[in-house]
Amino acid sequence: MFDDLVEAQFWLRSLVSICGRGQAGRLGQAADELDAAVAAIAWSEQATASSARLDLPETIRVVGACAREDLGGLPSQLAGGSN
């Protein structure tokens, strides 16, 4: 699981660097929160995802909302629609 979290950190930081200006702040905050949770897990023998306040569903929600705003809505392939 830790490797997956580190990969998520990488991709979220990459997204922050290329997203629209209107989304950079919210995505940056989500990335900061993910970074803090991963650091707490890595540096504390007693830490768990919940004690580190890791809220992946909220992070995913923020990324999705920012993507929809940048794209002006989800492309039909992502929304489950037909082409």
N, C-alpha and C positions, 0 to 999 in steps of 0.2 A: 504494500500500500504506500509506503514512504516514497518509493521510486515514482509512482503515479502522481503523488502530490508535488514532487519536485518538477516533474514534467509539466504539470498544470501551472506551476509558478512560471516556468519558462514561457509557455504559450500565452499566458495572461499578460506577462510583461511585454512580450512581442506585440500582442494586440494593442496594448496601451501606446506603443511607439508608432503605430500606423493608423489608429482610429481617427475619427473626426474630432475636431476640437471640442465639440459639444459633449462628447462622451469621455474624453481623457480624464476628467476629474473623478467621475464615478467609477470608471474602470481602474484608475489608479488607486482609489480607496479600497476597492474590492481586492486588488493585488496586494496592497499593504496588509489587509486583514488576513489574507491567505498566507503571506510571508510570515506574519507574527504567529499564526497557528502552527505552521510547519516548524518554525524555530522553537516554539515551546515543546513540540513533540520531540524534536531532535535533541534538545538540551536538558530535558527533564525525564529522569527514569520513571517517574510516577505519572507523567502526562499521558492523557488519552486524547483522542480527537474531540470529545465533548468537553474535557477540562481545558483544552486549549481554545475553546469557543470556535471551533471549526464549523462554519455554516456553509457547506457546499451548496445546498439548494439555493440559498440566497445569492451566493457568488454566481451560480449558473443563471439565476433570474436576472441579475444585473447585466451579465454578458449578453444574454438574449435580448433584453430590452434595448441595450445600446446598439446591438447589431440591427434590430428592426428600425431604430431611429436613423442610423447611418444609411441603411439600404432603402428606407422609405417603405418598409413592410418586408415580410419574408418572401423570398423567391418561391414560386409555386412548388419547386422540388422539396424545399425545406418545410413548407406548410402542409405537405401531403396532398396537394392539388395535382391536377393533370396539366400537361403542357399543351 
